[in-house]
Amino acid sequence: MEKLPAQFGFKAFSLMTVPAPTDRSLGAIMVKTTLPRRFISEFDAHNLLTQCPLSSMMKSMALPLGWRCDRSPRREAGLAFPDPQVRLMEAFGLPAGAAMTLHSSSNAAYIMRLDGERSLLTLPELNELGMLFLQAFRVFDRLQQAEKTPHARLTCRELEVLRWTSQGKTSSEIAEILSLSEYTVTAYLNKAIKKLDCVNRTQLVAKAIRLQLIT
């Protein structure tokens, strides 16, 4: 996702949950973003989430949507951005954008979007961007699902072996510390690698630390 903005001439990307009727803050629904913090703060200070036409439109859209807002009299149908939002987007160099609504495997609704300064996206560009949004979101969703249950899948012994591995111990050294055979230690590690969907010990340790299974 970090490469997409530059690829399409934008500045920033965001992943957020689809706003609920009770949501008032952009910062509160943001999952990942490279937007400036000050932009989000000022956006929320002006209570723009409830006024933004995209908030309601994106709930029912299955295809990517592109836009460009300015202070000219012309407004695209359904995209009459309030003047404070137009001024804010122009001030931060973010008058143009594209977004798509996506649903996770648990049916949670998210929005992926790009923001920046460029002309309105062409239809071929929107189609290409839609495919890239889908691919990126599938990876995000898979990681989210994998991170929900790993704690229950690793046994105490597997975690113990994993902790020693994270400290740089070899299978032979761990076997001596835990009074196990080297074969048994390797078997524990291989099971942990499979359970956490990793390819080797290095990735296993990195993922276990990220999931806070070990410290």
C-alpha positions in Angstrom: 0.0 0.0 0.0 2.9 2.4 0.7 3.9 2.2 -3.0 0.4 2.8 -4.4 0.2 6.6 -3.9 3.3 7.4 -5.9 2.3 4.9 -8.5 -0.9 6.8 -9.2 0.3 10.3 -8.5 -1.1 10.6 -5.0 0.6 11.5 -1.7 -1.0 9.3 1.0 -3.0 6.1 1.6 -5.5 5.2 4.3 -7.3 2.1 5.5 -10.3 2.8 7.8 -13.5 1.2 8.9 -16.7 2.4 7.2 -18.1 5.2 9.4 -21.1 4.2 11.5 -23.9 6.8 12.0 -22.6 7.4 15.5 -18.9 8.0 14.4 -17.7 11.6 14.7 -14.0 11.3 14.4 -11.8 10.3 11.4 -8.9 9.5 13.7 -11.1 7.0 15.6 -12.0 4.9 12.5 -8.5 5.0 11.0 -6.6 1.7 10.9 -3.6 2.6 8.9 -2.7 5.9 7.2 0.2 8.1 5.9 -2.0 11.2 6.1 -0.4 14.0 8.2 -1.6 13.9 11.8 -2.3 17.6 11.7 -4.7 17.1 8.7 -6.7 14.5 10.7 -6.7 16.7 13.8 -8.1 19.7 11.8 -10.5 17.5 10.0 -12.0 16.3 13.3 -11.8 19.7 14.9 -14.2 20.9 12.1 -16.5 17.8 12.6 -16.1 17.1 8.9 -16.7 13.3 9.1 -20.4 13.8 9.5 -20.5 16.4 6.6 -18.3 14.6 4.1 -20.5 13.2 1.2 -18.1 10.2 0.9 -19.1 8.9 4.4 -22.6 7.9 3.2 -21.7 7.1 -0.4 -19.0 4.6 0.3 -21.4 2.4 2.4 -23.2 1.2 -0.7 -20.5 1.3 -3.4 -18.8 -1.9 -4.6 -16.6 -0.2 -7.2 -13.7 2.3 -6.7 -14.7 5.9 -6.8 -12.5 8.8 -7.8 -13.0 12.5 -7.1 -11.5 15.9 -7.2 -12.9 18.8 -5.1 -12.3 22.5 -5.7 -14.1 25.7 -4.9 -15.5 26.1 -8.4 -19.3 26.4 -8.8 -19.5 23.0 -10.4 -20.0 20.0 -8.1 -20.1 16.3 -9.1 -23.5 14.7 -8.4 -23.5 13.6 -4.8 -20.1 15.0 -4.1 -20.8 18.4 -2.8 -17.9 18.7 -0.3 -18.5 21.4 2.4 -16.3 24.5 1.9 -14.3 23.9 5.1 -13.3 20.5 3.9 -12.4 21.8 0.4 -10.2 24.5 2.0 -8.5 21.9 4.3 -7.9 19.4 1.5 -6.4 22.2 -0.7 -4.3 23.5 2.1 -2.7 20.1 2.6 -2.4 19.4 -1.1 -5.1 16.7 -1.0 -7.9 17.8 -3.3 -8.0 14.6 -5.3 -8.6 11.1 -4.2 -9.9 7.6 -4.9 -11.5 5.0 -2.6 -13.1 1.6 -2.5 -15.2 -0.2 0.0 -14.0 -3.7 0.9 -15.4 -6.4 3.2 -13.3 -8.8 5.4 -13.9 -12.5 5.8 -15.9 -11.6 9.0 -18.0 -9.2 6.9 -16.6 -6.1 8.5 -16.6 -3.1 6.1 -13.5 -1.1 5.4 -12.5 1.7 3.1 -9.1 1.9 1.3 -8.3 5.3 -0.2 -5.6 7.4 -1.8 -5.4 11.2 -1.4 -3.2 13.8 -3.1 -2.9 16.4 -5.9 -3.6 15.1 -9.4 -6.3 15.2 -12.1 -9.3 13.0 -11.9 -8.5 9.3 -12.4 -9.4 7.8 -15.7 -11.6 4.7 -15.9 -8.7 2.4 -16.8 -6.8 3.8 -13.8 -9.8 3.3 -11.5 -10.1 -0.3 -12.7 -6.4 -1.0 -12.1 -6.5 0.6 -8.7 -9.5 -1.4 -7.8 -7.7 -4.7 -8.5 -4.7 -3.5 -6.4 -7.0 -2.5 -3.6 -8.5 -6.0 -3.6 -5.1 -7.7 -3.6 -3.8 -5.5 -0.7 -6.9 -5.9 1.3 -6.8 -9.7 1.0 -3.3 -9.8 2.5 -4.5 -7.5 5.3 -7.5 -9.6 6.0 -5.5 -12.8 6.0 -3.0 -11.3 8.5 -5.9 -10.1 10.7 -7.5 -13.5 10.8 -4.1 -15.2 11.5 -3.4 -12.8 14.4 -6.7 -13.5 16.2 -6.1 -17.1 17.3 -2.3 -17.9 17.5 -2.2 -17.8 21.3 -4.5 -20.8 21.6 -2.7 -22.8 19.0 0.8 -22.8 20.5 1.4 -25.2 23.3 3.4 -24.2 26.4 6.3 -26.4 25.3 6.3 -24.8 21.8 6.3 -21.4 23.4 9.2 -22.4 25.6 11.3 -23.6 22.7 10.3 -20.5 20.8 11.5 -18.2 23.6 14.9 -19.9 23.7 15.1 -19.7 19.9 14.5 -15.9 20.0 17.5 -15.6 22.3 19.7 -17.1 19.7 20.0 -20.7 21.0 20.4 -23.6 18.5 18.2 -26.7 18.6 21.1 -28.6 20.2 21.5 -26.0 22.9 17.8 -25.8 23.6 17.7 -29.6 23.8 20.4 -29.5 26.5 18.7 -26.7 28.5 15.2 -28.4 28.5 16.5 -32.0 28.7 15.0 -33.0 25.4 16.3 -34.6 22.3 17.4 -32.3 19.5 14.9 -34.1 17.3 12.0 -33.2 19.7 13.1 -29.5 19.8 13.1 -29.3 16.0 9.7 -31.0 15.9 8.3 -28.3 18.3 9.7 -25.5 16.2 8.4 -27.0 12.9 4.9 -27.3 14.5 5.1 -23.7 15.6 6.3 -22.6 12.1 3.3 -24.4 10.6 0.7 -23.0 13.1 1.8 -19.4 12.6 2.0 -19.8 8.9 5.8 -19.0 8.6 8.5 -20.3 6.4 11.5 -20.5 8.7 12.7 -19.8 12.3 13.6 -16.2 11.6 10.1 -15.4 10.4 8.6 -17.4 13.3 10.5 -15.4 15.9 9.7 -12.1 14.2 6.0 -12.9 14.0 5.8 -14.2 17.6 7.4 -11.0 18.9 4.9 -8.9 16.8 2.0 -10.9 18.2 3.5 -10.5 21.7 3.7 -14.3 22.2 7.2 -13.7 23.4 9.1 -10.6 24.5 
